[in-house]
Amino acid sequence: MKKASKKPAPKRGAAKSPATAEKLRVVFTEQSIRKRVRELATKISRELEGKTLHVVGVLENSFVFTADLIRALKLPVYCSFVRADIRDSVAGGIATREITYTPPVDAAGKDILLVEGILQSGMTMDHLYRYLLGQNPSSLRTVALVEKTDERKVDVPMNHVGFRATGKFLVGYGLGYQGKHKNLPYIAALG
């Protein structure tokens, strides 16, 4: 009769597999984000004093930032979200990119604040900015929590930027990697 061999139980704190062992380095603390969001809200509230602001958050990266920002604004606010749908195709040997937004936004005659969590190439933000501008809003302002300055390809007008960063992939405070890390109260570099 063979004796069943007992494998030792894994120790707590043992090394994780590469798939779950992402290393995070805090880039912007929870306190610095909270302070910067209040500063941005104060500036925007002063600029649009006496007006009703229509905030348009770009999903998915802006949802946490948008929520905190609108709570800190000192003026009447309507809030909605849009999702960019990007499709690349080739027709007749010519590569094209189609960007659509759902649901549609009615910006005509309104004071619009376009909110992005992280501005990277600027291509999607520029397209949405031009789409809204074409509807003749009373005013159109932009704000991004983080601008990745080394990744910008399009010079989209930005009225307000919370932080500037370069390099690593950022997660936390609504920014995620493969659906993870969006719940972190700070922003960290992944890797």
C-alpha positions in Angstrom: 0.0 0.0 0.0 1.4 3.3 -1.1 1.3 6.2 1.2 -0.3 9.4 -0.2 2.3 12.1 -0.5 1.5 15.4 1.1 2.4 18.5 -0.8 3.3 21.4 1.5 0.7 24.1 1.5 1.8 27.3 -0.2 3.2 29.9 2.2 1.3 33.1 2.6 3.0 35.9 0.7 4.6 33.4 -1.7 5.5 34.6 -5.2 2.5 34.9 -7.5 2.4 33.8 -11.1 3.4 36.4 -13.7 -0.2 36.8 -14.8 -1.2 38.1 -11.3 2.0 39.6 -10.1 1.8 43.1 -11.7 4.0 45.5 -9.8 2.4 48.9 -9.1 4.3 52.1 -8.3 2.2 55.0 -7.1 2.6 58.0 -9.4 -0.3 60.3 -8.0 -1.5 59.7 -4.5 -5.1 59.7 -3.4 -4.5 63.0 -1.5 -2.9 64.7 -4.5 -5.7 63.6 -6.8 -8.4 64.8 -4.4 -6.6 68.2 -4.1 -6.2 68.6 -7.9 -9.8 67.7 -8.6 -11.0 70.4 -6.2 -8.6 72.9 -7.8 -9.9 72.1 -11.3 -13.5 72.3 -10.1 -12.9 75.7 -8.6 -11.3 77.1 -11.8 -14.1 75.7 -14.0 -16.8 77.0 -11.6 -15.3 80.5 -11.8 -15.0 80.4 -15.6 -18.7 79.4 -16.0 -20.2 81.3 -13.0 -23.9 81.9 -13.5 -24.2 79.2 -16.2 -25.5 75.7 -16.3 -22.8 73.2 -17.3 -23.4 70.1 -19.4 -20.7 67.6 -18.5 -19.9 64.9 -21.0 -17.7 62.1 -19.6 -15.9 59.8 -22.1 -16.2 56.2 -21.0 -14.6 54.2 -19.6 -11.5 56.0 -18.2 -13.3 59.1 -17.0 -16.1 57.7 -14.8 -14.4 58.1 -11.4 -12.9 61.5 -12.3 -16.2 62.8 -13.7 -18.1 61.7 -10.6 -15.6 63.5 -8.2 -15.4 66.6 -10.5 -19.1 67.2 -10.7 -19.5 66.9 -7.0 -16.9 69.6 -6.5 -18.4 72.0 -9.1 -20.3 75.0 -7.6 -22.8 75.5 -10.4 -25.8 73.6 -11.9 -24.7 70.5 -13.7 -26.2 68.0 -16.2 -24.1 64.9 -16.6 -24.0 62.3 -19.3 -21.5 59.8 -20.7 -20.5 58.8 -24.2 -18.6 55.7 -25.3 -16.3 55.9 -28.3 -16.6 53.0 -30.8 -13.6 52.8 -33.0 -13.7 50.6 -36.2 -10.7 50.2 -38.5 -11.5 48.9 -42.0 -10.0 48.6 -45.5 -12.0 49.5 -48.5 -10.5 49.5 -52.0 -7.0 49.1 -50.5 -7.5 52.3 -48.3 -7.4 52.0 -44.6 -10.0 54.0 -42.8 -10.9 54.6 -39.1 -14.5 55.3 -38.2 -15.2 56.8 -34.7 -18.8 57.0 -33.5 -20.2 57.9 -30.1 -23.1 56.5 -28.3 -25.5 57.8 -27.1 -25.5 60.9 -29.3 -24.9 64.2 -27.6 -27.0 67.3 -28.2 -24.5 70.2 -27.6 -26.4 73.0 -29.5 -26.5 76.2 -27.5 -25.1 74.6 -24.3 -22.1 75.1 -22.2 -20.2 71.8 -22.6 -17.4 70.4 -20.5 -15.8 67.4 -22.2 -14.1 65.2 -19.5 -11.4 62.5 -20.2 -9.7 60.4 -17.6 -6.4 60.0 -19.6 -5.5 61.8 -22.8 -3.0 59.8 -24.8 -2.8 60.2 -28.6 -5.6 62.8 -28.5 -7.2 61.3 -31.7 -10.5 60.2 -30.1 -10.8 63.4 -28.0 -10.1 65.6 -31.0 -12.7 63.8 -33.0 -15.3 64.2 -30.3 -14.3 67.8 -29.7 -14.8 68.6 -33.4 -18.1 66.7 -33.4 -19.5 68.7 -30.5 -18.1 72.0 -31.9 -20.0 71.4 -35.1 -23.2 71.5 -33.2 -22.6 75.2 -32.2 -22.5 74.9 -28.4 -22.4 78.2 -26.4 -19.0 77.1 -25.1 -16.9 74.0 -25.3 -14.2 73.3 -22.7 -12.1 70.3 -22.1 -10.5 68.7 -19.1 -8.4 65.6 -18.6 -7.1 64.2 -15.3 -3.9 62.9 -16.9 -2.2 63.9 -20.1 0.4 61.4 -21.4 2.6 64.1 -23.1 4.9 61.6 -24.8 2.0 59.9 -26.6 0.2 63.0 -28.1 -0.3 62.8 -31.8 -3.1 65.4 -32.2 -3.1 68.8 -30.8 -6.6 68.9 -29.3 -7.4 72.0 -27.3 -7.2 71.3 -23.6 -8.4 73.9 -21.2 -7.5 72.0 -18.0 -5.2 69.2 -17.3 -4.8 67.7 -13.8 -1.5 65.9 -14.2 1.1 65.3 -16.9 2.9 62.0 -17.1 5.1 60.0 -19.5 6.2 56.5 -19.8 4.6 53.6 -18.1 1.0 52.3 -18.4 -1.2 54.0 -15.7 -3.9 52.3 -13.7 -6.2 53.3 -10.8 -8.8 56.0 -10.2 -10.9 54.6 -13.0 -8.0 53.7 -15.3 -7.6 49.9 -15.8 -5.6 47.2 -17.4 -7.6 44.2 -18.7 -10.5 45.4 -16.5 -8.4 45.4 -13.3 -7.1 48.2 -11.0 -9.9 50.7 -11.7 -10.9 50.7 -8.1 -7.6 51.9 -6.7 -7.9 55.3 -5.0 -4.5 56.4 -6.5 -2.9 56.3 -9.9 0.0 53.9 -10.3 2.4 52.9 -13.0 2.1 49.3 -14.0 5.1 47.1 -14.5 
